[in-house]
């Protein structure tokens, strides 16, 4: 029973890490652009950040893309190689 408990704890930590990462990215975007994006509209995998948002928000993010990438890398140690807009 202890093994099952430790396994579930590991999965819980792994799932929460992804949620925390998305919330961090959303907070940086909010801070830099003033546009709020829900964490469920963000996908981060292998250095590629995929954002689903309205055209106005996507344009605002594109204008400040370098600043967003820099802050994510320097402050939060999240390396973003490119941003894809959907």
NORNORGI-V331614 format. One record per backbone hydrogen bond with DSSP energy under -1.0 kcal/mol. NH is the residue of the N-H (numbers start at 1). CO is the residue of the C=O. If there is no record, write none. Layout:
nh	co
NH	CO
NH	CO
//
This chain:
nh	co
5	1
6	2
7	3
8	4
9	5
10	6
11	7
12	8
13	9
14	10
15	11
16	12
17	13
18	14
19	15
20	16
21	17
22	18
23	19
24	20
25	21
26	22
27	23
28	24
29	25
30	26
31	27
32	28
33	29
34	30
41	38
42	39
43	50
45	48
48	45
49	82
50	43
51	84
52	41
58	54
59	55
60	56
61	57
62	58
63	59
64	60
68	64
69	65
70	66
71	67
72	68
73	69
74	70
75	71
78	72
81	47
82	47
84	49
86	51
//
